[in-house]
Amino acid sequence: MTIHVRRFERGAEAQFVMGLEWLFAPPGGRPVDWDNDRAVERTAQLLDHEGVALFGARSDEDQLVGVVSVYVDILSVRFGRRASIEDLAVHPDWRSRGVGSNLLAAARTWAHEQGADYVFLESGLARTEAHRFYLREGATHAAAAFRWTGGPTR
């Protein structure tokens, strides 16, 4: 069995978004305001952006079995150029078969080719299996992540 990782190009937006569905299964969840059509539109915008790469992993039978997105996003005073992996999703039937490792390697390689000094990834607290995977892949558990959605409140 060989995993084939290729960068997504225009016209494949819906396929990438389809792969994100694997993130919504437990222990994950569908974002409250999820809109599939809006996600496809955003994906099309990203595919035109120089600082973004979307990759898909396919089986020998050309079945989509995983996706990842990576963004070169900020220049940090402390750490240098950062790249963020925003989405890494593997079809449940294909987990623990090298798909995630291949996607992570492709994303990290691309990020470093774009000048990133480090790659950042945040993962939901409930995703303990994913966390073990990232640690096996050489990541360090370096920070807690906090987020605000919507506008400022007082």
N, C-alpha and C positions, 0 to 999 in steps of 0.2 A: 504494500500500500504506500503510495506516494502522495504527499500533500503538495499542491501547487498553489503558491501565493503570488497573486498578481494585483497590481494597482487598478482600482476602479477608474473607469473613464466615463465621460458623458454618455447618457443613455442607459446607465446601469443604476440610476438612483433608487428605483423601487427595490432592486435586489439588495442593495446595502441596507435600506430601511427594513426589509423583511428579516435580515439577519439580526437587527436590533431586538426583534421579538423575543429572542432567546434570553435577553437580559431581564425580561418582565416576568419570567417564571420564578416561582419561589426559589431562593429566598428574596428575590427582587420583587419589583412591582411596577405596574404601568404608571408613569407620571400622571398626576391628576388631570392636567390639561393636554394630554397626548392627542395629537391629531396627525394621522398617517399622511394625509395630503400635504400638510404643512411641513412634515418631516422630509418628504420627497423634495419639496421646493427648497428647503434649506440644504439638503444634500446636493442639489444641482448648483446652488450658489457656492458651496464649498469646493466642488470639483473644478471651479474656475479660479480658485484662490491659490496663489503661489505657495503660501506657507502651510498648506494642508495636504495630507495624503490619506486616502482611504484604500485599504487593502482587503481583499477577499481570499479566503482559502477554499480550494476546491479539491474534491476527491478525484481519483482516476476516471470516474464516470461523469465528471464535470458537475457534480452536486455541490452547491454552496454549503460549506460546513463551518464557516467562521468568518468574522469581520473584525476590523480594527480601524480606528481613526486616530491620527496623530497630527498635532498642531505645533508649529514653532510659534510661540506666543509672546513671551516677554524677555526683556534683558534685565536681569536682576543685578542690583548693585553688589550683593553678597556672593551670588553663585554663577553669574554669567548668563548666557543664552539658555532659555528653558524651552523644552518641548513637552507637551502634555499629551498623554494617551487618554482620550475621552471615552472611547467605547472599545471594549474587547469582549466579544461574544462568540461562544462556540456552541454549535448544535449539541444538545444534551447527549445524543447517541455517539458523538465524536469526541467527547471529553476524555482526557487521559490517553490520547492517541497521537500527541505531538502537534495538534492543530494550534493550540494556544502558544506553544513555544515557537512555532514557525511564524505566526502572526506577530508575536512580540519581537522576535528577531528582525523581521522586516521593518516594523515601525521604528525600532531603535536604530537600525542601520540608516534608514532614511533620515531620521532626526539628526544623527551625527553628521551625515553628508550635508545637511543644511546648516551646519555650524553650531548645533546644540551642544552645550557643555554638560547638560544633564537632562534626564527624562523623568518626568513626574507623572504619577498615576494616583488617583484617589479611588477608593473602593468602598462600597457600603459596608457598614459594620456587621451586617448579618452574613456577609459572603466569606465565611471562614475558610471554605475550601479554596476559593480564589486567593485568599491571603496566603495560604500555605503554598500555592502554586507560585505566586510572585516571589516569596522568600526562596523557594527552590531555584528560581530563575536568577537569583543573585541580588534582588532588591533588598533595601534596608527599610525597616519600618521607622520612618523619620519624623512623622508629624501627625497631628490630628487635624482634620479638615472641618471647617465651619462654613455655612453658607447662608445667605439671605436671599429670598426670592421676593419679587415684587418691588415696589418702591420703598423709600425710607418711611419709617413709622416713628411716632413719638408717644 
